[in-house]
C-alpha cells in the first residue's frame, strides 16, 4: 500500500513538473501549494530582466497568475498588429516569428528550464 501511495505522488509530482499547476495537489495546504509553485517557476520569472529584482512575494503574485497553454505546430499565438495584453513564457518547444512589416526582428531572448 505504501508503494502504491508513493507511486501516486510520484505521478502527481511528474505531472506537476509538466504542467506546473497547483490544482494537481488540491489536498495540500495553500501555503504548500504556493511553495511548490514558487519552486517550479521562480527561475523562469527571474530570467525576465524587468522581474529580476522583485521580492519573493511579488514573484509569487506573478506565478499565481500563470496559466499553462498548449499550442500545436502551426498554431498562431498572436498576430502582428494585435494589442499586447499577455506575456508568454515558452517552457518547451519552438516558436517561429513571422512579420510582414519587418525584415529583421530583434527581441530579447529568454530561455527557460
Secondary structure, 3 states (H helix, E strand, C coil): CHHHHHHHHHHHHHHHHHHCCHHHHCCCCHHHHHHHHHHHHHHHHHCCHHHCCCCHHHHHHHHHHCCCCCCCCCCCCCCCCCCCCCCCCCCCCCCCCCCCCCCCCCCCCCCCC
